Structures are given as C-alpha cells and as structure tokens.
Amino acid sequence: MSGINGNFNCEEYLASAQMANGTELLLRSSADEDDELLRYIWREYLHPKQYEWVLIVAYIIVFFVSLIGNSLVCFAVWKNRHMRTVTNYFIVNLSFADVLVTIICLPASLVVDITETWFFGKTLCKVVPYLQTISVSVSVLTLSCIAQDRWYAICHPLMFKSTAKRARRSIVFIWLVSCVIMIPQAVVMECSSLLPELTNKTRLFTVCDEHWGAEVYPKVYHTCFFIVTYFAPLCLMVLAYIQICHKLWCQQIPGSSSVMQRKWKSFQCSGPTLGSGESVRVRTSTVCAEIKQVRARRKTARMLMVVLFVFALCYLPISVLNVMKRVFGTFKNTNDRETVYAWFTFSHWLIYANSAANPIIYNFLSGKFRGEFKAAFSCCCLRRSHNQTQRIRTRTSTDSRKSLSTQVNNIDSVSGISDQIV
C-alpha cells in the first residue's frame, strides 16, 4: 500500500535522535566521535528489539508459506483442465500478485521495518513501493471481479454469461489499470538522509519516502487511494455477497429442501401413472444435479467470503494508519513514537500475512484445491522415495557387477596358473 515501505516522518526521527544523543553529539566532526555515534545509533536504534525478533520469525514464516502456497495454487490450476474455471482464473491472478509482492517487496519491507533504513538505492526506492501498490490494486480489482462474476452467475444468470476468455481479458485489463493508476506512487518516492552530517560516511538513516510539492497533494492522493483501493470496492463486494447469500441460503431456489419435498411428492403422485421407471430416474438425476450445483455454489461463496473478510481485516490497519498519517498528520507531534512505529510495523506484516492466508483458506474450504495440494506433496514424497530406491538399486547393481568381475578375474587367474602347470 502507499506508504508501506515509507519510514516515519523525517522530522520526528531527527528529533528523537537529537533527544537521545544530545544536540552537541550530532555536530561533532572528528572520526572517533563519528564512530562512537554510529555505534550508539546501532545499539539504540538499529539492533532488533525483542518484539522485532518475533517479527523477523513471523516474516520468515509468511515468506515461505506465501511462496509455496500460492505457487501450488497456480500449479494446481495449470495442471488440471477441470479446475480452469472463471473463478479459478481470478484466484490464480490473485496468487500471482501475492507471489510477486512476496518475492520483491517482503524482504525489503522487513529490512526497513527492523533497521529503519533504506539500503537498496534510488531505483528500487521507486520500483518496490510501485510494485507494492500495484499488487494492492490487482488484489482489490481481482476480488471485485470475482464478486461480480458470482453475483451475475447466482443472482442474474440470464443477464451475463461469464467465460474463460472474458476472464483472461479482465485479468489483462486489471494489470493495465493498476500499472497506470499507481504511476504517481513511483514518481513521488525519493531517497533522503535523516542525518545530513553523516551522508558521506554511512547509509544509516537513509529513508525512502514520498516527496510532494505541496501539502494538499498527499492529502488528496491518499484520500482517493483509500476510497478507490479499499473503501468503495469493499462496500460493493459486501453488498454483492449479501445478495448472493440471500439467494443461496434464504430463497427457495432449485435444490432447496422445500422445493425438493414438492418435487418428491410429485414423483410419488405421478409414479404409478407414468408406468415408466426411466422417466423417474431422469427426473431424480435432474434433482440430484440441482442439489450438487447449489451445494457447490454455497461452498464457493463461503470460501470467497472468507477470502474477502481476511483481506478487509488485514488491510484495515495500514489503510487507517496511512490516512491518519498522510491526510490528518496525526503522528507529527506524538510523544510515544515507539508504540506508533510498532503499529506501523505490525500493519506491514499483516499485508504479507494476507498473501500467506489465501492458500490456507483454499486448502480448508475447497475440496478440489485440498486434493491438488495433497497430490503435489505426495508426488514430491514419491519422487524422493523413488530416487532413493533407484540409488539403492544402482548401488546394488554396481556392487554385483564388481563382485562378478572379481569372480571372473579370479577364475582367469586360476586358469592361467593351471595352464602354466600343464
């Protein structure tokens, strides 16, 4: 999100450093005093605190879970043709965006959150936040397209026919729109030093943050960013899923219990007059197909609503904190800087935790994805056991060949000795 990798305000950080070190310590110019200052900064500011060690472990867990889980989601849909549905195409797009942000943005965000310093140069200062905001936009638009597709399929099936081709076009459109609307984020990101006196001596306290020409621009941009990428899509998706739930669980759609009872009563009444078991079997199979369709739609809707709920929950803290910081300037004169910075750090981790949570949700709430995940892990285990068996067989055959050649050599030597004796 905008400001995800941005550090705290430069003035706040410089003020806190001056309070801790003393104004006269920052202005000294000798090499020994500078080294002493750097050691103090490392010990008091950059060295991870206790809660930050926990955060490092949490980041590592999220990194591997997100990378492996989302890769398995993409592999499962690519491998199986029967899983290439419209909804799964959008889920793969969501997983690809999560993999992108996990590989490129998560390591940089971890280093910045722990050291409060940007070590990666001016180019990545523009690229990493830009990709981060693109990932947020892609995730929101993808979830919106999923909600729209399910709303049409369940509430208005005759108005719009969703196809895989249209889904692929929508995915391309999502990426194009996200890349275009997030260009301002790349333009305003710049590197700057919090301690200009040490600029030529160390990279410590170099920050990658937004630099706008006037105060009104960040307020307008971040207000629009919050509305477009969080509040408005979330409201529309909630309304769509409310109607979907009402249609699937509350109304008497084909396959519901009351409709089924009426159909079975009609079967019992018409059974003797029909005199044909075949027509009854056809109607029974039709009712069973309706039941399966409704159950499948309910499972899919339940899974997608959980995905949406987790997304809203994980992105809520950073959205609120960004608005408070960039629009209202709430944290400019705060006295408890450590607590505020800890909240920002935790909110950054929640964003990546959302990427790791999605494959876990698919595993628990989708039988197809769960089966494919199990198959992938079982294939890996079978390959390992097969490789071990092949190695054992190779060693055994090699040993048998060696013993056979030894025996042949012994026979040849014995025959040679016998020839000499004769």
TORPAKE-247756 format. One line per 5 residues: for each residue x, y, z of C-alpha. Coordinates in nm, 3 decimals. Each point is the difference from the previous one (the first is absolute). Layout:
X:Y:Z  ...
***
This chain:
0.000:0.000:0.000  0.104:0.359:-0.032  0.245:0.069:0.276  0.058:-0.366:0.078  0.376:0.029:-0.032
0.010:0.364:0.096  0.167:0.071:0.333  -0.127:0.224:0.269  0.010:0.377:-0.059  0.356:0.128:-0.034
-0.056:0.287:0.245  -0.128:-0.241:0.267  0.295:-0.232:-0.039  0.258:0.282:0.007  -0.166:0.149:0.305
0.010:-0.332:0.185  0.364:-0.055:-0.097  0.093:0.346:0.125  -0.178:-0.060:0.329  0.181:-0.331:0.050
0.350:0.102:-0.106  0.004:0.365:0.087  0.024:0.283:-0.250  0.370:0.050:0.060  0.075:-0.369:-0.079
-0.155:0.025:-0.350  0.210:0.302:-0.090  0.342:-0.141:0.088  0.224:-0.063:-0.297  0.293:-0.216:0.110
0.026:-0.360:-0.126  0.004:-0.155:0.346  -0.310:0.186:0.106  -0.177:-0.098:-0.322  0.085:-0.365:0.059
-0.124:0.025:0.353  -0.322:0.160:-0.126  -0.051:-0.277:-0.256  0.053:-0.267:0.264  -0.253:0.173:0.224
-0.251:0.023:-0.285  0.045:-0.369:-0.079  -0.044:-0.101:0.362  -0.298:0.222:0.079  -0.186:0.019:-0.331
0.103:-0.258:-0.259  0.063:-0.314:0.203  -0.325:-0.205:0.010  -0.200:0.022:0.320  -0.174:-0.298:0.159
-0.331:0.046:-0.181  0.193:0.056:-0.325  0.164:-0.344:0.030  -0.351:-0.145:0.019  -0.089:0.209:-0.305
0.300:-0.137:-0.193  -0.112:-0.358:0.067  -0.356:0.091:-0.099  0.123:0.155:-0.325  0.203:-0.311:-0.084
-0.299:-0.228:0.063  -0.227:0.219:-0.214  0.259:0.011:-0.279  0.024:-0.378:-0.038  -0.371:-0.069:0.054
-0.100:0.266:-0.252  0.257:-0.104:-0.260  -0.071:-0.374:0.021  -0.378:0.030:0.044  -0.064:0.246:-0.283
0.235:-0.190:-0.232  -0.199:-0.317:0.071  -0.324:0.183:-0.082  0.136:0.107:-0.339  0.141:-0.348:-0.066
-0.328:-0.174:0.093  -0.206:0.206:-0.244  0.264:-0.028:-0.275  0.026:-0.377:0.041  -0.371:-0.088:0.004
-0.234:0.105:-0.278  -0.310:-0.061:0.210  0.118:0.271:0.241  0.031:0.267:-0.269  -0.321:0.177:0.091
-0.063:0.372:-0.009  0.027:0.034:0.378  0.323:-0.200:0.008  0.153:0.219:-0.270  -0.054:0.300:0.225
0.133:-0.194:0.299  0.318:-0.078:-0.197  0.035:0.369:-0.083  -0.035:0.083:0.369  0.262:-0.263:0.087
0.241:0.132:-0.264  -0.027:0.353:0.144  0.066:-0.145:0.347  0.309:-0.187:-0.126  0.127:0.318:-0.164
-0.034:0.212:0.312  0.142:-0.280:0.218  0.318:-0.040:-0.204  0.073:0.364:-0.080  -0.152:0.206:0.281
-0.002:-0.214:0.315  0.382:-0.020:0.052  0.042:0.374:-0.052  -0.289:0.077:0.231  0.146:-0.223:0.273
0.340:0.170:-0.017  -0.157:0.347:0.007  -0.232:-0.082:0.290  0.284:-0.139:0.210  0.285:0.241:-0.083
-0.210:0.306:-0.088  0.242:0.054:-0.289  -0.031:-0.038:-0.379  0.308:-0.187:-0.130  -0.117:-0.075:-0.356
0.070:0.316:-0.196  -0.202:0.258:-0.189  -0.128:-0.227:-0.278  -0.150:-0.262:0.231  -0.139:0.282:0.212
-0.235:0.068:-0.289  -0.047:-0.358:-0.122  -0.081:-0.183:0.325  -0.278:0.231:0.129  -0.139:0.021:-0.354
-0.025:-0.380:-0.025  -0.148:-0.010:0.347  -0.281:0.237:-0.087  -0.057:-0.185:-0.329  -0.042:-0.321:0.196
-0.255:0.166:0.227  -0.194:0.132:-0.299  0.013:-0.337:-0.179  -0.124:-0.180:0.311  -0.290:0.240:0.052
-0.106:0.001:-0.365  0.030:-0.379:-0.022  -0.217:-0.051:0.306  -0.248:0.247:-0.149  -0.010:-0.195:-0.327
-0.055:-0.324:0.190  -0.288:0.154:0.195  -0.151:0.139:-0.321  0.031:-0.336:-0.177  -0.164:-0.187:0.288
-0.273:0.264:0.029  -0.093:-0.034:-0.366  0.025:-0.382:0.004  -0.222:-0.043:0.305  -0.230:0.302:0.016
-0.039:0.084:-0.371  0.110:-0.305:-0.203  -0.180:0.112:-0.318  0.147:0.351:-0.012  0.368:-0.085:-0.049
0.185:-0.312:-0.110  0.349:-0.023:0.147  0.263:-0.186:-0.199  0.367:-0.081:0.041  0.087:0.229:-0.291
-0.172:0.293:0.167  0.174:-0.083:0.327  0.341:0.013:-0.169  -0.086:0.335:-0.159  -0.111:0.131:0.338
0.329:-0.108:0.156  0.201:0.185:-0.267  -0.220:0.307:0.053  0.054:-0.021:0.378  0.378:0.007:-0.038
-0.005:0.283:-0.252  -0.225:0.215:0.217  0.206:-0.074:0.312  0.328:0.088:-0.173  -0.142:0.331:-0.126
-0.179:0.128:0.310  0.299:-0.073:0.226  0.253:0.202:-0.204  -0.019:0.299:0.242  0.130:-0.228:0.275
0.319:-0.066:-0.198  0.043:0.367:-0.087  -0.009:0.140:0.354  0.221:-0.262:0.171  0.352:0.132:0.068
0.295:-0.083:0.224  0.111:0.249:0.263  0.226:-0.001:0.304  -0.130:0.067:0.349  0.347:0.102:0.120
0.165:0.208:-0.276  0.319:0.031:0.207  0.061:-0.376:-0.050  -0.109:-0.027:-0.365  0.353:-0.063:-0.134
0.096:-0.233:0.285  -0.286:-0.247:0.030  -0.328:-0.111:-0.160  -0.169:-0.015:0.338  -0.315:0.209:0.032
-0.052:0.019:-0.375  -0.374:-0.015:-0.057  -0.216:-0.063:-0.305  -0.306:0.217:0.039  -0.246:0.216:-0.192
0.098:0.353:-0.100  -0.288:0.216:-0.123  0.016:0.358:-0.119  -0.274:0.128:0.231  -0.185:-0.131:0.303
-0.334:-0.023:-0.177  0.120:-0.259:-0.254  0.068:-0.289:0.242  -0.331:0.066:0.174  -0.195:-0.022:-0.325
0.197:-0.297:-0.130  -0.026:-0.212:0.313  -0.366:0.081:0.048  -0.072:-0.117:-0.355  0.230:-0.298:0.050
-0.190:-0.110:0.309  -0.338:0.036:-0.170  0.098:-0.164:-0.331  0.211:-0.289:0.130  -0.179:-0.084:0.324
-0.323:0.167:0.108  -0.208:0.013:-0.321  0.091:-0.349:-0.133  -0.054:-0.151:0.344  -0.347:0.153:0.029
-0.099:-0.123:-0.347  0.132:-0.350:0.068  -0.181:-0.020:0.334  -0.327:0.098:-0.170  0.057:-0.258:-0.274
0.067:-0.281:0.246  -0.301:0.097:0.211  -0.221:-0.050:-0.304  0.183:-0.324:-0.085  -0.057:-0.134:0.353
-0.364:0.099:-0.013  -0.039:-0.181:-0.331  0.186:-0.317:0.101  -0.117:-0.046:0.358  -0.327:0.189:0.044
-0.197:-0.025:-0.321  -0.166:-0.319:-0.127  0.227:-0.050:-0.297  0.015:-0.336:-0.182  0.152:-0.255:0.231
-0.123:0.147:0.329  -0.174:-0.230:0.245  -0.355:0.129:-0.052  0.028:-0.020:-0.378  0.149:-0.347:0.032
-0.290:-0.114:0.216  -0.250:0.125:-0.255  0.186:-0.172:-0.282  0.016:-0.329:0.187  -0.373:0.023:0.074
-0.065:0.054:-0.370  0.216:-0.305:-0.071  -0.207:-0.211:0.238  -0.327:0.120:-0.151  0.109:-0.036:-0.361
0.197:-0.323:0.050  -0.293:-0.248:-0.039  -0.147:0.188:-0.298  0.330:0.027:-0.181  0.060:-0.370:0.003
0.355:0.064:-0.107  0.301:-0.017:0.231  0.216:0.174:-0.256  -0.178:0.336:0.023  0.017:-0.014:0.379
0.373:-0.067:-0.016  0.048:0.294:-0.235  -0.190:0.235:0.230  0.182:-0.136:0.305  0.337:0.058:-0.164
-0.108:0.354:-0.090  -0.090:0.076:0.361  0.329:-0.150:0.122  0.190:0.216:-0.250  -0.181:0.309:0.132
0.090:-0.093:0.357  0.367:-0.046:-0.090  0.009:0.331:-0.186  -0.147:0.192:0.292  0.234:-0.167:0.248
0.300:0.076:-0.220  -0.106:0.362:-0.035  -0.046:0.030:0.375  0.348:-0.140:0.065  0.155:0.235:-0.254
-0.188:0.300:0.138  0.101:-0.090:0.356  0.367:-0.025:-0.100  -0.003:0.330:-0.191  -0.172:0.181:0.287
0.268:-0.122:0.239  0.270:0.120:-0.244  -0.168:0.341:-0.016  -0.037:0.020:0.379  0.368:-0.084:0.056
0.103:0.254:-0.264  -0.208:0.274:0.162  0.134:-0.088:0.345  0.366:-0.008:-0.105  -0.012:0.325:-0.198
-0.207:0.197:0.249  0.285:0.104:0.239  0.237:0.130:-0.271  -0.287:0.177:-0.178  -0.108:0.181:0.316
0.357:0.080:0.108  0.089:0.139:-0.344  -0.303:0.226:0.000  0.080:0.118:0.353  0.364:0.065:-0.090
-0.022:0.141:-0.354  -0.337:0.178:0.007  -0.047:0.117:0.359  0.365:0.011:0.114  -0.092:-0.173:0.326
0.349:-0.126:0.088  0.205:0.317:-0.059  0.014:0.102:0.366  -0.038:-0.338:0.165  0.183:-0.068:0.326
-0.020:-0.380:-0.018  0.193:-0.059:-0.323  0.090:-0.361:0.081  -0.363:-0.109:0.034  -0.104:0.171:-0.323
0.294:-0.150:-0.189  -0.084:-0.345:0.138  -0.356:0.038:-0.131  0.130:0.093:-0.345  0.238:-0.296:0.002
-0.274:-0.243:0.102  -0.236:0.139:-0.266  0.269:-0.057:-0.265  0.032:-0.361:0.109  -0.377:-0.047:-0.019
0.007:0.086:-0.371  0.240:-0.284:-0.074  -0.186:-0.229:0.239  -0.305:0.046:-0.220  0.199:-0.140:-0.295
0.089:-0.306:0.207  -0.353:-0.044:0.135  -0.172:-0.041:-0.338  0.149:-0.344:-0.088  -0.084:-0.120:0.351
-0.362:0.110:-0.050  -0.014:-0.183:-0.334  0.138:-0.314:0.166  -0.261:-0.007:0.277  -0.305:0.119:-0.194
0.053:-0.147:-0.347  0.011:-0.375:-0.044  0.150:0.027:-0.349  0.291:0.218:0.109  0.053:-0.218:0.307
0.019:-0.310:-0.218  0.247:0.165:-0.235  0.219:0.120:0.287  0.008:-0.353:0.143  0.080:-0.142:-0.343
0.286:0.246:-0.045  0.154:-0.085:0.337  -0.052:-0.374:-0.053  0.169:0.027:-0.342  0.299:0.169:0.163
0.019:-0.275:0.263  -0.039:-0.273:-0.263  0.273:0.155:-0.212  0.235:0.010:0.294  -0.073:-0.362:0.090
0.030:-0.098:-0.367  0.336:0.176:-0.024  0.120:-0.173:0.316  -0.116:-0.337:-0.139  0.178:0.068:-0.326
0.320:0.089:0.186  -0.020:-0.319:0.204  -0.060:-0.205:-0.314  0.289:0.173:-0.175  0.231:-0.067:0.293
-0.116:-0.362:0.017  0.051:-0.055:-0.372  0.340:0.170:0.019  0.104:-0.220:0.292  -0.124:-0.312:-0.178
0.193:0.097:-0.312  0.313:0.059:0.204  -0.036:-0.338:0.174  -0.068:-0.172:-0.333  0.305:0.161:-0.161
0.208:-0.102:0.301  -0.118:-0.357:-0.035  0.079:0.001:-0.372  0.346:0.139:0.067  0.061:-0.271:0.261
-0.110:-0.271:-0.243  0.229:0.144:-0.269  0.294:0.005:0.239  -0.066:-0.361:0.108  -0.027:-0.113:-0.361
0.326:0.178:-0.079  0.177:-0.174:0.285  -0.135:-0.339:-0.110  0.123:0.066:-0.353  0.346:0.076:0.134
0.001:-0.320:0.202  -0.104:-0.206:-0.300
***
